[in-house]
């Protein structure tokens, strides 16, 4: 019986130490879980920046084609701000904003800014539209890849028109679902003197 009492006394003496070690272990576990959650929900700036740059580089590396199926030289776009307008010939607001976009493109510094139209339409519809309407910037055949890019660049609804301004660091400077105005474009882009 005295042996059991000695064990109980020894355990009672060790209990505060065991309790303290358990609390430190539990605190460390909770701190680790909290830090892990925080890091996963708030990626570091460098990881975020490298992902943005990769998005830009991936967009420029796509083998984009025009309405006649010819590949576009996207290498000329590198290191430029991209104004990307997703549109379709069957979309009245898209067609309404196109003359303004074409005129606005004439004011841009082509050394630093590239306007691009991506038609979410059939090649024949795009060809017919462009035979009747002069546009001062490249029009690309979007297809399914264009729709995917529209979603990747923030348009989860898939509605048109949709405009994105993307800088060479991959940072999205502006998104606009619906007709964009000249004032909205001017608020982000520097115009060359004309």
trRosetta pair geometry for C-beta under 8 A, 3 or more apart (Angstrom, degrees):
i j d omega theta_ij theta_ji phi_ij phi_ji
1 4 5.7 -51 -157 32 39 111
1 5 6.6 38 147 -18 67 104
2 5 5.4 -51 -148 36 39 115
2 6 6.3 44 150 -23 67 102
3 6 5.7 -51 -150 34 32 113
3 7 6.5 32 151 -18 63 104
4 7 5.7 -51 -148 36 33 112
4 8 6.3 33 152 -20 65 106
5 8 5.6 -53 -146 38 31 112
5 9 6.2 33 153 -20 65 106
6 9 5.7 -53 -145 37 30 111
6 10 6.2 30 155 -19 64 107
7 10 5.7 -54 -146 37 30 111
7 11 6.2 30 153 -19 64 108
8 11 5.7 -54 -146 37 30 112
8 12 6.3 33 153 -21 64 105
9 12 5.6 -51 -146 34 31 112
9 13 6.5 32 152 -19 63 104
10 13 5.7 -54 -152 34 32 112
10 14 6.4 20 152 -11 65 110
11 14 5.8 -62 -145 44 32 104
11 15 6.3 56 151 -51 65 93
12 15 5.5 -28 -148 -2 32 122
13 16 7.9 -56 176 22 33 95
14 17 5.4 -65 -164 46 57 113
14 18 5.6 55 142 -23 86 107
15 18 5.7 -58 -141 40 31 109
15 19 5.9 32 159 -21 67 108
16 19 5.6 -54 -143 38 30 113
16 20 6.2 31 157 -20 64 107
17 20 5.8 -54 -147 36 28 111
17 21 6.4 26 154 -16 63 107
18 21 5.8 -55 -145 39 30 110
18 22 6.2 33 154 -21 64 107
19 22 5.7 -55 -147 36 29 113
19 23 6.3 29 154 -19 64 106
20 23 5.7 -53 -146 36 31 111
20 24 6.4 32 154 -19 64 104
21 24 5.7 -51 -146 36 32 112
21 25 6.3 34 153 -19 64 106
22 25 5.6 -55 -148 37 31 113
22 26 6.2 28 154 -17 66 107
23 26 5.7 -53 -142 39 31 110
23 27 6.1 33 155 -19 64 108
24 27 5.7 -55 -145 39 28 112
24 28 6.2 31 155 -20 63 107
25 28 5.8 -55 -147 36 28 111
25 29 6.4 30 153 -20 63 106
26 29 5.6 -52 -149 35 32 114
26 30 6.4 28 155 -15 65 106
27 30 5.8 -56 -146 40 30 108
27 31 6.1 31 155 -19 65 109
28 31 5.6 -55 -143 39 30 112
28 32 6.2 32 156 -20 64 107
29 32 5.8 -57 -149 37 27 111
29 33 6.4 25 155 -16 63 107
30 33 5.7 -54 -145 38 31 110
30 34 6.2 32 155 -19 65 107
31 34 5.7 -54 -146 38 29 112
31 35 6.3 28 156 -17 64 107
32 35 5.8 -54 -144 38 29 109
32 36 6.2 31 155 -20 63 108
33 36 5.6 -54 -147 37 30 114
33 37 6.4 30 155 -18 64 106
34 37 5.8 -55 -148 37 30 110
34 38 6.2 29 155 -18 65 108
35 38 5.7 -54 -144 38 31 111
35 39 6.2 29 158 -17 66 107
36 39 6.0 -56 -145 38 27 108
36 40 6.3 21 158 -15 63 109
37 40 6.0 -61 -146 39 28 106
37 41 6.2 10 162 -5 66 113
38 41 6.2 -67 -142 46 26 98
38 42 5.8 -24 173 30 67 112
39 42 6.7 -74 -123 64 21 75
39 43 7.2 56 175 -104 60 44
39 44 7.6 -9 -148 -39 86 84
40 43 7.6 5 -152 -70 24 75
43 47 4.5 -100 167 85 114 125
43 48 5.1 141 93 -55 111 90
43 51 7.8 36 111 0 157 138
44 47 4.8 89 60 9 83 102
44 48 6.9 -155 93 -4 40 90
45 48 5.6 -59 -146 42 31 111
45 49 5.9 32 156 -22 68 109
46 49 5.6 -51 -140 38 30 112
46 50 6.2 28 159 -18 64 106
47 50 6.0 -55 -145 38 28 107
47 51 6.4 29 155 -18 63 106
48 51 5.8 -57 -150 36 30 110
48 52 6.4 30 152 -19 64 106
49 52 5.6 -54 -148 35 33 111
49 53 6.3 31 155 -17 67 104
49 169 6.7 -45 -155 180 90 106
49 170 7.6 135 -165 55 49 116
50 53 5.7 -49 -143 37 34 111
50 54 6.2 39 153 -22 64 106
51 54 5.5 -53 -148 36 31 115
51 55 6.5 38 151 -25 63 101
51 170 7.4 -162 106 124 49 155
52 55 5.6 -49 -152 29 33 114
52 56 6.7 33 151 -16 64 103
52 169 6.0 26 115 140 122 71
52 170 3.0 159 154 99 74 120
52 171 5.7 28 180 -64 147 54
53 56 5.7 -53 -153 36 35 112
53 57 6.2 31 152 -16 68 109
53 168 7.9 21 -126 147 80 61
53 169 5.9 -52 -81 -162 84 48
53 170 4.7 -129 -67 -11 27 127
54 57 5.7 -56 -142 42 31 110
54 58 6.0 35 156 -23 66 107
54 170 7.0 21 39 -87 43 158
55 58 5.8 -54 -146 36 27 112
55 59 6.5 30 154 -21 62 105
55 152 7.2 -175 -147 154 114 117
55 170 4.7 109 57 -149 97 121
56 59 5.8 -56 -153 32 29 111
56 60 6.5 20 154 -11 65 109
56 82 7.7 167 -141 8 92 129
56 166 6.1 175 -104 154 94 120
56 167 7.7 -51 -99 94 143 42
56 168 6.1 122 169 -159 157 36
56 169 7.1 134 -14 100 154 13
56 170 3.8 -125 -22 -83 108 78
57 60 5.9 -57 -146 42 32 108
57 61 6.1 30 154 -21 65 113
57 170 7.7 -46 -7 -71 73 114
58 61 5.6 -60 -143 38 29 111
58 62 7.1 50 154 -43 61 88
59 62 6.1 -36 -164 -2 34 113
59 82 7.3 -142 117 46 140 173
59 149 6.7 102 -117 -140 97 124
59 166 7.3 43 49 101 164 164
60 74 5.0 165 -171 155 63 115
60 75 7.7 97 167 -92 107 31
60 77 5.3 -158 -126 86 104 116
60 78 5.7 99 -177 -82 157 72
60 82 8.0 -148 -74 -61 93 143
61 74 7.0 -166 -83 98 14 140
62 74 6.9 109 62 -50 64 170
62 145 6.9 153 -156 161 136 137
62 149 7.8 -50 -45 -75 165 138
63 71 5.7 -50 -170 -128 88 111
63 74 8.0 -134 -109 1 29 129
64 71 7.2 108 78 -154 47 61
64 72 4.7 -29 91 39 98 119
64 74 5.9 103 25 -62 110 122
64 118 7.9 -89 -140 -108 126 98
64 140 4.5 -37 -179 -140 119 134
64 141 7.6 157 -173 47 72 66
65 69 5.3 -11 176 -151 135 33
65 70 6.2 146 -155 71 82 29
65 71 5.7 -51 -97 -91 74 44
65 72 6.6 -179 -109 -12 20 87
65 140 6.7 110 69 -155 36 78
65 141 5.0 -23 85 37 89 114
66 69 7.3 -48 68 18 64 17
66 70 5.2 -5 36 57 105 87
66 72 5.9 112 -44 -63 86 101
66 138 6.7 -100 -96 -164 104 94
66 139 6.4 79 -145 79 83 68
66 140 6.3 -78 -98 -109 47 47
66 141 6.5 87 157 -17 13 92
67 119 7.0 32 -85 29 98 151
67 123 5.7 142 -164 -155 66 72
67 126 4.0 -150 -118 117 119 118
67 127 4.8 166 152 -70 124 68
67 130 5.8 179 18 15 162 145
67 139 6.1 10 -32 101 107 111
67 141 5.8 138 -94 -65 43 99
68 123 7.8 121 -90 -170 20 113
68 127 6.9 94 -75 -99 68 111
69 123 7.0 17 -56 -137 86 145
69 141 7.4 2 -85 0 47 154
72 138 5.8 92 -134 -172 138 149
72 140 6.3 -70 -11 -99 150 102
73 76 5.2 58 118 -5 103 108
74 77 5.1 -40 -169 20 64 120
74 78 7.8 87 141 -41 71 79
75 78 6.0 -23 -168 -10 47 114
76 114 7.5 132 116 -98 87 142
77 80 5.4 -104 -169 43 54 118
77 82 6.3 38 -173 -88 119 108
77 114 4.8 -96 -124 40 87 168
77 116 7.7 8 -110 -55 139 130
78 168 7.5 70 178 -128 52 112
79 168 4.9 23 -133 -112 39 149
80 111 7.7 -163 -105 143 108 31
80 112 5.8 156 -134 178 79 27
80 113 5.9 159 -179 -102 102 13
80 114 4.6 76 115 -9 144 102
80 168 6.7 110 38 -66 18 104
81 112 6.2 26 12 148 97 77
81 113 4.7 -24 66 -108 100 75
81 114 7.3 169 81 24 49 65
81 165 6.4 7 173 -175 106 92
81 166 7.1 164 -162 82 60 44
81 167 5.2 -28 -110 -110 84 62
81 168 7.0 -80 -72 -27 49 77
81 173 7.3 -9 -150 5 116 146
81 189 6.9 176 107 -112 150 94
82 113 7.9 165 -83 -159 20 59
82 114 5.5 -22 -110 70 65 94
82 116 6.2 -14 -165 10 98 119
82 164 7.8 12 106 103 95 89
82 165 7.1 169 87 -152 52 46
82 166 4.6 -10 59 59 102 96
82 167 8.0 -166 22 -83 71 17
83 108 7.8 -125 4 -98 138 155
83 113 6.5 30 -14 -178 107 103
83 114 7.1 -168 26 93 74 43
83 115 4.4 -24 69 -108 113 71
83 116 6.9 158 81 22 57 66
83 163 6.9 -7 -176 -169 82 104
83 164 7.8 169 -155 86 39 46
83 165 5.3 -11 -104 -104 69 82
83 185 7.1 34 -131 -136 141 109
83 189 7.2 -18 -68 -69 126 142
84 116 5.1 -13 -110 69 67 104
84 118 6.4 12 -173 -7 94 116
84 153 7.0 -57 79 -174 141 173
84 163 6.9 158 85 -154 51 54
84 164 4.7 -10 60 60 103 92
84 165 7.6 178 20 -83 72 32
84 166 6.6 15 -1 5 116 112
85 97 7.8 -150 -158 109 139 124
85 101 6.0 -14 -40 -135 168 156
85 115 7.2 11 -3 -172 110 92
85 116 7.0 176 25 89 71 52
85 117 5.0 -28 72 -109 100 68
85 118 7.1 171 83 22 46 71
85 161 6.3 -7 -173 -174 91 117
85 162 7.5 157 -156 83 47 44
85 163 4.8 -12 -104 -102 74 88
85 180 7.6 -115 -112 18 109 133
86 118 5.1 -27 -104 71 66 102
86 120 5.8 36 -177 -23 97 115
86 142 6.8 73 -136 -96 89 155
86 146 6.7 148 -127 168 104 104
86 149 8.0 176 -83 92 125 96
86 150 4.8 52 -88 -101 166 119
86 155 7.0 -116 43 21 150 162
86 160 6.0 -114 118 -116 91 94
86 161 6.4 160 82 -159 62 62
86 162 4.4 -2 52 59 113 94
86 163 7.4 -156 21 -72 69 40
86 164 7.9 39 -11 0 100 98
87 91 6.1 -144 -167 59 69 133
87 94 3.6 139 -152 -156 100 125
87 95 7.8 139 -179 -52 124 48
87 97 7.9 -144 -103 64 132 108
87 98 7.1 108 -169 -75 168 103
87 117 5.9 -34 29 -162 119 102
87 118 7.3 133 25 71 67 51
87 119 6.2 -39 78 -106 76 57
87 120 7.0 173 81 20 23 85
87 121 8.0 -22 112 -22 63 118
87 160 5.8 124 -125 -171 37 121
87 161 4.8 -3 -96 -113 82 101
88 91 4.4 94 62 -9 88 110
88 94 5.8 120 45 35 51 168
88 119 6.3 103 -105 -162 51 71
88 120 4.9 -62 -68 71 104 78
88 121 4.4 143 -140 -63 83 104
88 125 7.6 11 -172 123 82 140
88 160 5.5 73 9 111 99 173
89 94 7.6 -104 -83 96 17 128
89 95 6.8 63 -150 -75 47 109
89 119 7.1 16 -27 -147 85 117
89 121 5.3 81 11 -131 90 161
89 125 4.7 -163 41 159 137 105
89 126 6.5 -163 -31 -86 124 45
89 128 7.3 87 -166 76 168 95
89 129 4.0 -135 -109 -66 129 142
90 121 6.8 155 4 -114 93 112
90 125 7.0 -35 -34 -166 94 147
91 94 3.7 60 90 7 113 120
91 95 6.7 162 85 -14 61 83
91 160 4.6 -69 -116 103 164 122
91 161 6.4 144 127 -53 142 75
92 95 5.8 -59 -145 38 32 108
92 96 6.1 33 157 -22 68 109
93 96 5.4 -55 -144 37 34 116
93 97 6.3 24 161 -15 68 107
93 160 7.5 167 70 122 103 72
93 161 5.7 -130 109 2 100 100
93 178 6.4 -62 161 -159 158 61
93 179 4.7 -121 -174 -55 108 99
94 97 6.4 -65 -151 38 25 100
94 98 6.7 42 151 -44 61 101
94 160 5.5 -9 -60 149 124 111
94 161 4.3 140 -94 -65 79 107
95 98 5.8 -39 -153 4 33 122
95 129 7.9 -121 -107 -148 104 123
95 133 7.8 -132 -147 -80 88 163
96 99 8.0 -58 177 21 34 95
96 179 6.4 -38 88 -106 112 133
97 100 5.5 -63 -165 45 58 112
97 101 5.8 58 141 -26 84 107
97 161 6.1 -99 39 27 140 164
97 179 4.6 179 -64 -140 125 89
97 180 6.2 87 -158 43 146 68
98 101 5.5 -55 -142 38 34 112
98 102 6.1 35 160 -21 68 105
98 117 7.8 35 -123 -108 98 146
98 133 6.5 27 123 169 144 142
98 135 6.5 -65 -177 -101 109 108
99 102 5.7 -54 -145 37 31 112
99 103 6.3 28 157 -15 65 107
100 103 5.8 -57 -146 41 30 108
100 104 6.0 31 154 -21 66 110
100 181 7.8 -59 155 -146 156 40
100 182 5.8 -118 -177 -58 117 98
101 104 5.6 -54 -141 38 29 112
101 105 6.3 40 154 -30 63 102
101 115 6.8 164 176 -176 97 143
101 117 7.4 103 128 -76 148 111
101 135 7.8 0 95 -146 104 99
101 137 7.3 -79 143 22 100 131
101 180 7.7 72 -80 67 102 110
102 105 5.7 -47 -152 24 29 117
102 106 7.4 35 148 -23 57 97
102 134 7.1 111 -162 109 155 71
102 135 5.1 -124 -96 -139 118 56
102 136 4.6 118 -162 12 81 96
102 137 6.9 -147 -113 5 62 90
103 106 5.8 -49 -165 21 39 115
103 107 7.5 32 144 -15 63 102
103 136 7.7 115 -64 12 24 139
104 107 5.8 -58 -163 32 44 111
104 108 7.0 53 143 -36 69 99
104 115 7.6 125 97 -81 94 156
104 182 5.7 -167 -88 -119 123 90
104 185 5.7 40 -174 96 151 161
105 108 5.6 -44 -156 12 41 119
105 115 4.5 -100 -108 32 108 151
105 136 4.7 174 84 90 130 113
105 137 4.6 -132 -130 -46 158 114
106 136 5.8 -24 -58 145 85 170
106 194 7.7 64 131 -101 90 158
107 191 4.7 -20 152 -149 108 114
107 192 6.6 -179 172 46 55 75
107 194 5.8 -96 -122 -10 76 140
108 113 4.4 -103 -175 82 122 128
108 115 6.5 156 8 -26 162 109
108 189 6.6 -40 -115 165 97 139
108 191 6.7 -81 -95 -124 41 65
108 192 6.8 63 154 3 18 99
109 112 4.8 23 98 33 113 101
109 113 5.8 93 64 17 68 99
109 190 6.9 -6 6 96 124 91
109 191 7.4 154 -24 -165 85 27
109 192 4.2 124 -73 -54 83 110
110 113 6.9 -77 -105 65 28 68
110 114 7.2 65 -150 -89 66 64
112 190 7.6 -2 92 61 144 107
113 189 5.9 55 -105 -146 154 121
114 137 7.8 134 179 -150 62 114
115 136 8.0 45 71 94 132 84
115 137 4.0 -69 93 -119 102 160
116 137 6.4 -131 -86 153 27 118
116 138 5.7 -18 -124 73 73 95
116 140 6.3 8 -179 -5 104 118
117 135 6.6 -43 5 171 149 152
117 137 6.2 121 -12 94 94 106
117 138 7.0 -165 33 101 76 48
117 139 4.3 -24 77 -111 113 72
117 140 6.7 171 89 20 55 70
118 139 7.8 167 -85 -163 20 56
118 140 4.9 -23 -109 68 68 104
118 142 4.3 87 166 -79 94 109
118 146 4.6 175 164 -141 120 119
118 149 7.1 -82 174 78 172 132
118 150 7.5 -160 91 -63 136 98
119 125 7.8 -177 172 94 131 98
119 126 4.6 98 129 -99 170 123
119 129 8.0 166 -121 53 139 143
119 139 5.8 42 -29 176 111 102
119 140 6.8 -172 16 83 78 46
119 141 6.0 -34 61 -115 104 41
119 142 5.4 -159 77 -1 43 100
119 146 7.3 -47 75 -150 38 174
120 142 4.6 -46 -82 73 57 147
120 143 7.9 -144 -131 -16 55 10
120 146 5.3 -157 -88 110 78 127
120 147 5.9 94 -129 -71 118 82
120 150 7.1 -11 -69 -32 135 148
120 160 6.3 -149 46 -75 130 139
121 125 4.5 -107 165 85 116 127
121 126 5.2 140 89 -55 119 89
121 129 7.8 23 119 -1 164 141
121 142 7.4 77 19 37 59 105
122 125 4.5 92 57 7 86 104
122 126 7.0 -154 90 -5 45 86
123 126 5.7 -58 -149 38 32 112
123 127 6.2 33 155 -21 67 105
123 141 5.7 -1 -94 -121 85 134
124 127 5.7 -51 -145 35 32 112
124 128 6.3 32 156 -18 65 106
125 128 5.9 -55 -146 38 30 110
125 129 6.2 30 156 -19 65 109
126 129 5.7 -57 -146 37 29 111
126 130 6.1 18 160 -11 66 112
126 139 6.6 177 -168 138 116 128
126 141 6.4 -144 24 -99 167 82
127 130 6.1 -64 -143 43 26 103
127 131 6.4 34 155 -29 63 104
128 131 5.8 -52 -152 25 29 114
128 132 7.1 11 156 -4 61 107
129 132 6.3 -76 -163 43 32 100
129 133 5.8 -25 163 26 73 117
130 133 6.1 -72 -116 63 34 80
130 135 6.6 -67 -125 12 91 113
130 139 6.2 -152 -86 46 133 154
135 139 5.8 70 79 -43 150 116
140 146 7.2 165 109 -92 104 121
141 146 7.4 -129 135 -37 40 134
142 145 6.7 -151 179 76 56 70
142 146 2.0 -21 -168 -15 97 170
142 147 6.6 105 148 -31 116 60
142 149 7.5 -124 -149 41 98 116
142 150 7.7 29 -162 -33 139 112
143 146 5.6 115 48 9 46 100
143 147 7.5 -91 119 0 37 93
144 147 5.6 -53 -152 36 38 112
144 148 6.3 41 150 -21 68 103
145 148 5.5 -51 -149 36 35 114
145 149 6.3 35 152 -19 66 104
146 149 5.7 -54 -147 37 32 111
146 150 6.4 39 152 -25 64 102
147 150 5.5 -48 -149 29 33 115
147 151 6.8 30 153 -14 63 102
147 158 6.5 18 -156 -133 99 105
148 151 5.9 -58 -156 37 33 108
148 152 6.3 31 150 -18 67 109
149 152 5.4 -54 -142 39 36 113
149 153 6.0 23 160 -9 68 111
150 153 6.1 -67 -148 46 25 102
150 155 4.6 -45 161 58 89 124
150 158 6.7 93 106 -121 130 57
150 162 5.8 92 -153 75 109 146
151 154 7.8 -174 -174 45 27 15
151 155 6.0 -88 -90 75 39 68
151 156 5.8 71 -142 -104 84 47
151 158 6.8 -12 -72 -77 96 80
153 162 8.0 135 93 139 111 122
153 164 4.6 -48 161 -76 132 168
153 166 7.2 -78 -134 -64 120 127
153 172 6.8 145 -163 -101 80 128
153 175 7.2 167 146 -107 87 116
154 164 6.6 141 34 -99 117 121
154 172 6.6 98 -32 -144 138 167
154 175 4.8 -70 93 -112 151 159
155 158 6.3 121 135 -76 100 26
155 159 6.9 -131 -171 45 113 64
155 162 4.4 -6 -81 -145 151 159
155 164 8.0 -113 -26 -52 105 113
155 175 7.4 -170 -59 -169 81 124
155 177 6.2 139 -118 -93 100 105
157 177 7.0 56 46 -139 128 149
159 162 6.8 121 87 -56 64 108
159 177 5.9 64 78 -167 112 113
159 178 7.8 2 122 -60 122 64
161 177 7.9 166 92 -159 50 41
161 178 6.7 51 60 -177 77 11
161 179 6.3 72 46 -85 121 46
161 180 7.3 -96 107 -7 124 88
162 175 7.4 -11 -173 -170 89 89
162 176 7.1 169 -153 86 46 54
162 177 5.4 -10 -108 -109 85 64
163 174 7.4 -7 114 113 96 101
163 175 7.1 162 88 -154 56 43
163 176 4.6 -1 55 54 99 100
163 180 4.6 -25 22 -37 151 144
164 172 6.1 -60 -163 -139 102 104
164 174 7.2 168 -152 89 38 60
164 175 5.3 -4 -104 -106 75 77
164 176 8.0 -165 -69 24 39 66
165 172 7.1 110 75 -166 56 59
165 173 4.3 -56 101 64 106 105
165 174 4.3 34 29 43 113 94
165 175 7.9 -140 22 -65 68 42
165 185 7.8 146 -67 -131 135 68
165 188 5.3 113 84 130 168 154
165 189 7.1 -133 -137 -56 145 100
166 170 6.7 -17 -174 -144 103 34
166 171 7.3 157 -155 77 58 38
166 172 5.7 -32 -100 -102 73 59
166 173 7.0 -171 -89 9 19 87
167 170 7.2 -46 75 21 67 17
167 171 5.0 -3 43 56 109 89
167 173 5.7 85 -31 -40 99 115
172 175 6.1 7 169 -45 127 99
173 188 5.0 120 138 -156 123 128
174 184 6.9 148 -175 165 147 97
174 187 7.7 115 -86 83 145 102
174 188 4.9 -98 -22 -62 133 156
176 180 4.4 99 96 -91 154 100
176 184 6.1 74 -79 148 149 153
180 184 5.2 -117 -169 73 87 135
180 185 6.3 86 147 -49 121 94
181 184 4.7 102 57 2 80 99
181 185 7.2 -145 97 -1 46 85
182 185 5.7 -56 -152 39 36 111
182 186 6.1 36 151 -20 69 108
183 186 5.6 -54 -143 39 30 113
183 187 6.5 41 154 -32 62 101
184 187 5.7 -46 -152 21 31 116
184 188 7.5 9 156 -3 58 105
185 188 6.5 -76 -164 42 34 97
185 189 5.7 -19 165 21 75 121
186 189 6.4 -76 -118 57 27 82
186 191 6.7 -24 -123 -32 87 119
191 194 7.6 -66 157 -2 109 102
